[in-house]
Amino acid sequence: MPFVQKDDIRYYQFNTLQTRHAVFTRHGGVSPQPWGSLNVGGSVGDDLQRVRENRSLAFRAVDRAPESVFDVWQVHSADVVCARAPRAEDESLRQADIILTDCEKVSLFMRFADCVPILAHDAHKGVVGVAHAGWMGTLRDGAGSMVRAMKEKYGSNPADIVACIGPSIGPDHYEVGADVILQVAQKFGDDSDEVLQSLNGRIHFDLWKTNRILLERAGVGTIETAEICTACHTEDWFSHRAEKARTGRFGALISL
């Protein structure tokens, strides 16, 4: 697996994504259990000073200034924000689950603990993006919304975009109920059999395959999937489901 170690910080990088990026594991931070140790989530009960220190450690591990951050208040939407400059420390977080930028001074940053990180890069237009896609964001086509916004806002040709699906809960652990099953069936019709699987008499939802399908439908030329299940590997990743909500959030960063 393409992991990189910088001091105590360990992070994952994609083979096809040729720009600065990292999906940080839970290692190398200052937080105690149950957020041990590189927790970057400020709404899970951890001390905010530790969270800020963890974010600074992560940014410095990939040679980015913590002040270059642009992040959002993630709300399981398909809403897009285009960042033209770093977010000022006293600036309120905007609600969205997709961030794009063509500014080299900006580091896009999001937080995860089972939901799908989608990182994107268009080298031709000089644009990067990151999306947060749980089951709601996935069924709202956050992946497609990101691609369409790159096309509309920056002139990207979807065929030029490289999109990568990061560590997140795998289909073997993601059992869903009747409400989600119905919504998947409504959105995908006959194709829902591709993304809903029966395991031990229970229905599981494959977020990796679903987001790949959505990216393919949007015309993305290159797609890479990490195929790392956060619930299977809590030694490396925070998992909301596997750790019964008593856990932290890992970060994903991308910049030009």
Secondary structure by P-SEA (a helix, b strand, c coil): cccccccccccccccccccccccccccccccccccccccccccccccaaaaaaaaaaaaaaaccccccbbbcccccccbbbbbccccccccccccccbbbbccccbbbbbbbcccbbbbbbcccccccbbbbbcaaaaaaaaaaaaaaaaaaacccccccbbbbbccccccccccccaaaaaaaaaaccccccccccccccbbbbcaaaaaaaaaaaacccbbbbcccccccccccccccccccccbbbbbbbbcc
